[in-house]
């Protein structure tokens, strides 16, 4: 059984986007293009908004998907942020 068969095309495309965005953010951190936590959060939220703009869903469902995608991505980035000593405003 393939991943698309297990979770469906829509959810699979979300997962692929999360992995792609996480890798993109990791590269930008290593290249020192992103170095503040707030900068990373804004970039991630903006990219998620652009991704979900193509899907015409009810706003409640759309917000739930956005929040889950954001939480999944930030969980994956948590160790990367610690390793690279990302600045954070207090």
N, CA and C of each residue as an Amber inpcrd file, in Angstrom:
protein
   270
   0.8440000  -1.1690000   0.0000000   0.0000000   0.0000000   0.0000000
   0.8950000   1.2410000   0.0000000   0.5840000   2.1440000  -0.8930000
   1.3470000   3.3830000  -0.9920000   0.7550000   4.4380000  -0.0660000
   1.5410000   5.4490000   0.1760000   1.1160000   6.5180000   1.0850000
  -0.1220000   7.2400000   0.5600000  -0.1980000   7.4570000  -0.7450000
  -1.3620000   8.1600000  -1.3020000  -2.6290000   7.3330000  -1.1360000
  -2.5030000   6.0150000  -1.2110000  -3.6660000   5.1610000  -1.0160000
  -4.1050000   5.1660000   0.4450000  -3.1340000   5.2710000   1.3440000
  -3.4400000   5.2250000   2.7730000  -4.1230000   6.5040000   3.2480000
  -3.5820000   7.6530000   2.9030000  -4.1190000   8.8930000   3.4650000
  -4.8450000   9.7710000   2.4500000  -4.8380000   9.4290000   1.1910000
  -5.5380000  10.2330000   0.1970000  -4.6250000  11.2470000  -0.4640000
  -5.0210000  11.7040000  -1.6240000  -4.1850000  12.6250000  -2.3960000
  -4.0000000  13.9800000  -1.7100000  -5.0730000  14.5130000  -1.1370000
  -4.9920000  15.8330000  -0.5140000  -4.0410000  15.8140000   0.6840000
  -4.2310000  14.8560000   1.5770000  -3.3690000  14.7720000   2.7550000
  -1.9350000  14.4490000   2.3640000  -1.7670000  13.6370000   1.3270000
  -0.4150000  13.3100000   0.8620000   0.2750000  14.5470000   0.3000000
  -0.4530000  15.3710000  -0.4240000   0.1540000  16.5960000  -0.9500000
   0.5250000  17.5500000   0.1780000  -0.2650000  17.5820000   1.2470000
   0.0730000  18.4070000   2.4060000   1.3630000  17.9060000   3.0430000
   1.4760000  16.5950000   3.2220000   2.6900000  16.0250000   3.8130000
   3.9160000  16.3000000   2.9560000   3.7770000  16.1520000   1.6540000
   4.8990000  16.4510000   0.7610000   5.3040000  17.9180000   0.8750000
   4.3210000  18.8070000   0.9580000   4.6170000  20.2240000   1.0900000
   5.3290000  20.5170000   2.4070000   4.8910000  19.8780000   3.4890000
   5.5330000  20.0830000   4.7930000   6.9920000  19.6580000   4.7300000
   7.2670000  18.4980000   4.1460000   8.6530000  18.0290000   4.0440000
   9.4790000  18.9650000   3.1600000   8.8960000  19.4130000   2.0700000
   9.6060000  20.3330000   1.1750000   9.8880000  21.6620000   1.8790000
   8.8970000  22.1970000   2.5660000   9.0710000  23.4700000   3.2600000
  10.0790000  23.3460000   4.4000000  10.0510000  22.2330000   5.1060000
  11.0230000  22.0070000   6.1850000  12.4400000  21.9690000   5.6350000
  12.6340000  21.2840000   4.5310000  13.9580000  21.2420000   3.9140000
  14.3760000  22.6170000   3.4010000  13.4300000  23.3510000   2.8520000
  13.7170000  24.7050000   2.3680000  14.1470000  25.6110000   3.5240000
  13.4380000  25.5390000   4.6300000  13.7830000  26.3520000   5.7970000
  15.1380000  25.9350000   6.3550000  15.4090000  24.6430000   6.3930000
  16.7060000  24.1590000   6.8790000  17.8430000  24.7160000   6.0220000
  17.6640000  24.7140000   4.7120000  18.6870000  25.2560000   3.8190000
  18.8770000  26.7540000   4.0330000  17.7640000  27.4850000   4.2070000
  17.8540000  28.9300000   4.4190000  18.5260000  29.2490000   5.7550000
  18.3160000  28.4190000   6.7560000  18.9930000  28.6120000   8.0430000
  20.4850000  28.3750000   7.8910000  20.8530000  27.3280000   7.1800000
  22.2640000  27.0170000   6.9910000  22.9700000  28.0720000   6.1430000
  22.2410000  28.6920000   5.2330000  22.8120000  29.7570000   4.4050000
  22.7380000  31.1170000   5.1020000  22.2090000  31.1340000   6.3230000
  22.0700000  32.3560000   7.1320000  21.1170000  33.3750000   6.4990000
  20.1480000  32.9020000   5.7310000  19.1210000  33.7940000   5.1900000
  17.9910000  33.9850000   6.1970000  17.7610000  32.9670000   7.0140000
  16.7960000  33.0560000   8.1080000  17.5640000  32.8120000   9.4070000
  17.4650000  33.7500000  10.3460000  18.2210000  33.5530000  11.5850000
  17.4650000  33.9790000  12.8290000  16.2550000  34.4940000  12.6980000
  15.3940000  34.7870000  13.8430000  14.2180000  33.8290000  13.8340000
  13.7950000  33.3990000  15.0150000  12.6610000  32.4810000  15.1150000
  11.3990000  33.1200000  14.5310000  11.1630000  34.3920000  14.8260000
   9.9780000  35.0700000  14.3130000  10.0140000  35.1650000  12.7880000
  11.1990000  35.3470000  12.2490000  11.3760000  35.4010000  10.7970000
  11.0090000  34.0480000  10.1780000  11.4200000  32.9820000  10.8180000
  11.1170000  31.6310000  10.3350000   9.6250000  31.3560000  10.4270000
   9.0070000  31.7710000  11.5260000   7.5660000  31.5580000  11.7100000
   6.7730000  32.3230000  10.6590000   7.1400000  33.5900000  10.4180000
   6.4330000  34.3730000   9.3930000   6.5800000  33.7550000   8.0110000
   7.8010000  33.3150000   7.6950000   8.0460000  32.6900000   6.3960000
   7.2040000  31.4180000   6.2500000   7.1730000  30.5930000   7.2890000
   6.4090000  29.3510000   7.2420000   4.9180000  29.6230000   7.1000000
   4.4030000  30.5690000   7.8630000   2.9760000  30.8840000   7.7850000
   2.5990000  31.4300000   6.4150000   3.4600000  32.2610000   5.8620000
   3.1880000  32.8240000   4.5350000   3.1730000  31.7220000   3.4680000
   4.1310000  30.8070000   3.5480000   4.1780000  29.7130000   2.5840000
   2.9700000  28.7830000   2.7330000   2.5600000  28.5330000   3.9730000
   1.3690000  27.7140000   4.1950000   0.1170000  28.4010000   3.6420000
   0.0150000  29.7040000   3.8290000  -1.1340000  30.4410000   3.2800000
  -1.1700000  30.3450000   1.7600000  -0.0100000  30.5010000   1.1190000
   0.0460000  30.3860000  -0.3430000  -0.3360000  28.9840000  -0.8040000
   0.1080000  27.9770000  -0.0700000  -0.2070000  26.5910000  -0.4400000
  -1.6990000  26.3170000  -0.3410000  -2.3080000  26.7280000   0.7630000
  -3.7200000  26.4170000   0.9800000  -4.6640000  27.3460000   0.2210000
  -4.1360000  28.4060000  -0.3730000  -4.9860000  29.3200000  -1.1400000
  -5.5720000  28.6200000  -2.3700000  -4.8900000  27.6040000  -2.8690000
  -5.3540000  26.8960000  -4.0580000  -6.5570000  25.9960000  -3.7710000
  -6.7380000  25.6310000  -2.5070000  -7.8290000  24.7270000  -2.1410000
  -9.0200000  25.5330000  -1.6500000 -10.1750000  25.2100000  -2.1720000
 -11.3890000  25.9210000  -1.7920000 -12.1570000  25.0560000  -0.8020000
 -11.8590000  25.2770000   0.4800000 -12.5040000  24.5300000   1.5590000
 -13.2040000  25.5150000   2.4880000 -14.0340000  24.9890000   3.3530000
 -14.6510000  25.8430000   4.3560000 -13.5610000  26.3730000   5.2700000
 -13.7840000  27.5640000   5.7930000 -12.7300000  28.2290000   6.5670000
 -12.3450000  27.4470000   7.8210000 -13.2960000  26.7810000   8.4570000
 -12.9820000  26.0120000   9.6610000 -12.0590000  24.8390000   9.3280000
 -12.3530000  24.1420000   8.2590000 -11.5240000  23.0050000   7.8460000
 -10.1640000  23.4980000   7.3870000 -10.1650000  24.5870000   6.6590000
  -8.9120000  25.1630000   6.1760000  -8.0060000  25.5840000   7.3350000
  -8.5750000  26.2240000   8.3430000  -7.7870000  26.6250000   9.5060000
  -7.2600000  25.4140000  10.2760000  -8.0480000  24.3570000  10.3590000
  -7.5900000  23.1400000  11.0420000  -6.4120000  22.5220000  10.2930000
  -6.5100000  22.4450000   8.9730000  -5.4040000  21.9140000   8.1690000
  -4.1510000  22.7800000   8.3060000  -4.3280000  24.0980000   8.2600000
  -3.1880000  25.0070000   8.3960000  -2.4990000  24.8280000   9.7440000
  -3.2970000  24.7410000  10.8020000  -2.7280000  24.6080000  12.1370000
  -1.9940000  23.2780000  12.2960000  -2.5690000  22.2070000  11.7850000
  -1.9020000  20.9040000  11.8710000  -0.6220000  20.8860000  11.0480000
  -0.6580000  21.4790000   9.8760000   0.5470000  21.5360000   9.0410000
   1.6230000  22.3720000   9.7320000   1.2260000  23.4890000  10.3280000
   2.1710000  24.3570000  11.0320000   2.7900000  23.6250000  12.2270000
   1.9540000  22.9480000  13.0160000   2.4600000  22.2200000  14.1770000
   3.4000000  21.0950000  13.7700000   3.0680000  20.3890000  12.7120000
   3.9230000  19.3070000  12.2300000   5.2660000  19.8560000  11.7680000
   5.2250000  20.9450000  11.0320000   6.4600000  21.5310000  10.5230000
   7.3300000  22.0650000  11.6550000   6.7310000  22.7480000  12.6190000
   7.5120000  23.2850000  13.7340000   8.0780000  22.1620000  14.6090000
   7.3650000  21.0560000  14.7180000   7.9010000  19.9080000  15.4590000
   9.1360000  19.3680000  14.7620000   9.0960000  19.3090000  13.4340000
  10.2590000  18.8380000  12.6790000  11.4180000  19.8240000  12.7620000
  11.1150000  21.1100000  12.8770000  12.1600000  22.1340000  12.9230000
  12.7330000  22.3690000  14.3180000  12.0930000  21.8240000  15.3380000
  12.5040000  22.0960000  16.7140000  13.9830000  21.7800000  16.9510000
  14.4380000  20.6250000  16.5300000  15.8480000  20.2500000  16.7320000
  16.7860000  21.0950000  15.8700000  16.3490000  21.4330000  14.6820000
  17.1700000  22.2590000  13.7870000  17.3730000  23.6380000  14.3940000
  16.3190000  24.1820000  14.9950000  16.4240000  25.4940000  15.6210000
  17.3990000  25.4600000  16.7980000  17.4040000  24.3710000  17.5590000
  18.3210000  24.2590000  18.6890000  19.7620000  24.0930000  18.2160000
  19.9610000  23.3100000  17.1760000  21.3170000  23.0470000  16.6740000
  21.9690000  24.3010000  16.1280000  21.1890000  25.1510000  15.4950000
  21.7430000  26.3090000  14.8170000  21.6930000  27.5910000  15.6430000
  21.3360000  27.5010000  16.8940000  21.3060000  28.6690000  17.7900000
  20.5380000  29.8390000  17.1760000  19.2810000  29.6170000  16.9020000
  18.4220000  30.6270000  16.3100000  18.0660000  31.6820000  17.3600000
  18.1530000  32.9490000  16.9680000  17.7990000  34.0460000  17.8780000
  16.3050000  34.0710000  18.1220000  15.9540000  34.4640000  19.3410000
  14.5400000  34.5490000  19.6890000  14.3280000  35.7660000  20.5620000
  13.3120000  36.5550000  20.2480000  12.9960000  37.7320000  21.0700000
  12.3100000  37.2730000  22.3470000  12.6700000  37.8990000  23.4310000
  12.1010000  37.5320000  24.7290000  11.0290000  38.5170000  25.1130000
